[in-house]
């Protein structure tokens, strides 16, 4: 029996070597012939777990069981919004993510572009697993909006206090720290949920209230409401507002890289191409550690924004009317 015949019987190409050896054992050890060999191979492909202890075909069966842990017969489908503006490479990444055996649902947003394994702007639901790089490097990166009672004409005509507030209220740049250190209850949380969070606690404290680099920003602007918004509790009008975008800084990046490396080490050699789509079983120690660390980074990212907005309120001497925030780069 050759590779083409094995392929027709449903044997994945990653298991051809073990399959050919199993066929030889069936012929030489069990004296099976022709149709009998074909039937036995079909049985093994359909239910490999029943043959893992068999002396003749056990290695083949175990290879099939292992393969089933990293592939699925057909990729799941995914929904797309704004397809006209999404490049083919992003779709290719999404199709690969949808071929994972843990994938349960997926969607692609209008702003999608090539990411690290999963497209940025891609959403992937996983069953019993979490993918560190799909969550993202900057865990719990978010945007926060604060609305003040300050007069809009002050922002438009007397900008110096606002510029000064931005210059003093946060710091930008790779590895930048905030001096003096900021006070926030998040630093009293349990940072011993994993080795990496314990080791990065001091760095996180030094960077608390900073914004990092890339597409992160903090800026003042004007919020305009044409009619009263009952949900926000604001009348129609124009309001001075502050919008910030940043995340969990160096600590979050360290959590991502640490646990993605653990996940990638668990990939068999023939599936190394999955790379940053490697996942952690939620029932494993590493999966539980990552989940706890990810949630801690969520609290820390929120604290970063809280410190930034607190400084801005104090600097411009305004009353806070409301604030609202939401995070991406997260798993629920």
C-alpha positions, 0 to 999 in steps of 0.5 A: 500500500502506497502513500496515495492509497493511504491518502484515499483512506483518510490518512493525513500526510503527517502520518504516512510514515507510521501508516506504511509501517503499520501496513507492513506489520499487518501483512507480515505479523497478522498475515492480512492481505489486500482488502483485509489490510484496507479494512483494518486501516479504515478502522484505525483511521476512524477510531485510532484510540482503540488501537493505541496499545496494539503491538502492530499498529499502535504507533500509527494509531498514536500518530493519528490521535496526536494529529487529531489534536492539532488539525480538524477535517474542515475549517470552521467558517467565519463572518466578515464585515467590510470585506472590500477593505480587507487584504488577502493576507488577513483572510489567509491568516483567518483561514489558518486560525479557523483550521485549529481543532480548538476553533469554535467560532470566528469573525473578521472586523472591517479594520482587519490587517495582518497580525501575529498569527490571528489577524488584528481585527480578528475574533476567535472563539476557542473551546477549552483553550486560550491562544496567548498571541491571539489575545495579543502582545499588549494584553487588555489594551483599551480606550478610555473617554472622560468628559469634563465640565470645562468650557469648550472655548478654553480648549479652543482658545487657551490651549496651554494648560491642556498641553501642559497637562498632556506633557506632565500627565503621562509618558511616551516611549518604549520602556519609559517610566513614570517618576515619581511612581504612581499610587493605585490599588492594583499594585496591592493585588496578587502578582504571584499568580505566575512567575512572570507577573511576580518578576515584572511587578516592579517594572509594572509599578515603574511604568504605571501611568505611562502610555508606551509607543506605537499607535498609543495616544492621549488627546483632548477633544470635543464631544458633541451631543445633538440631543440629550443622552439619557444613558450618559446623563448628558444634555445636548451640547459640546463638552471637553473630553479626553481620550486615551489608548494604551494597555499593559505595557512591558508586563503584559508583553512579557506575559504574552511572550512567556506563555506563547513560548510554552504553547509553541513548545508543545507543538509537534515538529510537523505542526510548528508552522502554527507558530503564534497560533499555539494554544494552551489547554485551559485545564493545564497549569500553564493555561490556568496561570496564563488566564490569571495573569491575563486578568491581572494585566486587565486590571493593570491596564485599567489602572494605567488609564485611571492614573493618566485621567486622574492627572489630567483632571487635576491639571486642568482643574475641571470636574469629571462628568463621566468616564467610559472605557472598553478593552480589546486584546482580551479573552472572556 
